Amino acid sequence: MSNQFTNTASSTMAQLINRSEKELTESFAAIDAIAMTNQEKVLRSFAKNRLTEEFFAERTGYGIDDTGREAIDRIFADAFGCEACAVRMQMVSGTHAIACALFGNLKPGDKMVSLTGKPYDTLNQVIGHTTHGVGSLHSYQVQYQELDLTGLLKNNCQDAELDAALAPALAQGNAARLYHIQKSRGYSMTRPTLSNTQIQRLVQAVRRVDSGAIIFVDNCYGEFVEDCEPVAIGADLMAGSLIKNPGGGLALTGGYVAGRQDLVDNALIRLTAPGIGGHLGVTFNQNRLVLQGLFLAPAVVAGAVKGAMLAASVFAQLGLKVSPGPDESRYDIIQAIEFGERQRLINFCRALQSFSPVNSHVAPEPSGMPGYEDQVIMAGGSFVEGATIELSADGPLRPPFAVYLQGGLSYLHVKSALLGALNLSQSGETPFF
């Protein structure tokens, strides 16, 4: 596969991208304003907690009274606008962080209700509602119920309609212990990503009918896209991955759980053990990278959002279905693009891979992935394996054969990679449009 960059780019594709950029000028300015708000928030959290070089020091063994780990937790909590946060390298993914939050705060006989329909693919086995595997919530006798209120929110329904839609969760006097909200779209062209305003409406609706329940938000891909986080507007708990938005491209691994102190503590007990909780656990000399990544995160996320908008504009002009549209408001970093055919989806991922900084010579192949129900193809020549804040694209090999494009450590990388991939398609070498 050839790998020709912008200096030999097709003038047609270059003109298409330049035209799209001009049309997005006002939208880009709005993204920059949000990034500025978030950057100031992060800076204030660093200053408030008196970040100093001593917090970068390596600890070994148990990590008892690790001042660096404790400082990171406080800084993230302040940046997110909540009472407590646990940032841990021992959390291997966003799914693991979510699982700790769920298992730590649900016990046998409790009920969990998803308010946003079927969760992201990797949570299916955690919940166990389709495959009743060993170690799932189902195997621990946690009940599960699904409601999908995203359509009502999208249509700006009245409060009374939301309240009525929650009624099945309260049937037979079996109220939920925990309500689950997924902010991002997951692998769906039709399910909208929720804004924090919409999440706040769900929170308020739950409070009206079930004031004692825990409201949990899967915040993956959403951090710093808006000017606040779900725990700052009423959610009790949220979780995500450090190799997505909040790690700024520098965190090597890890996840976080943030929100109410008692709920965060419960998640940490699940991560470690009763009596240990969050008191132990070294950060493997990653403190500086985690904090520097958080410092960069508002700017990196803004670049990724701009890149997603550019992709939406370009592919819409090429006649492909995109979601969200180029002019729609953004609440996460994901851009869905529907190719309609298996091979075109594969070709796009291969073309994008060839403009990655790492493994550009590798051609991705569809394969099974742990936690996914279908074969998945993934393009992502990233410095950190699986880091979706770096430019990547993936999608399940099932209709409508859509790709989910996200990330970009710099807007310039997204722009150059799009241009290169478009040229490969136009040349007929790896056609996807």
Buried (B, 14 or more C-beta within 10 A) or exposed (E): EEEBEBEEBBEEBBEBBEEBBEBBEEBBEEBBEBBBBBBEBBEEBBEEBEBEEEBBEEBEEEBEEBEBBBBBBBBBBBBBBBBBBBBBBBBEBBBBBBBBBBBBBBEEEBBBBBBBBBBBBBBBBBBBBEEEEEEBBBEBEBBBBBBEBBEBBEEEBEEEBBBBBBEEBEEEEEBBBBBBBBBBBBBBBEBBBBBBEBBBBBBBBBEEBBEEBBBBBBBBBBBBBBBBBBBBBBBBBBBBBBBBBBBBBBBBBBBBBBBBEEBBBBBBBBBBEEEEBBBBBBBBBBBBBBBBBBBBBBBBBBBBBBBBBBBBBBBBBBEBBBBBEBEBEBBBBBBBBBBEEBEBBBBBBBBBBBBBEBBBEBBBEBEEBEBBBEBBBBBBBBEBEBBBBBBBBBBBBBEBBBBBBBBBBBBEBBBBBBBBBBBBBBEEBBBBB
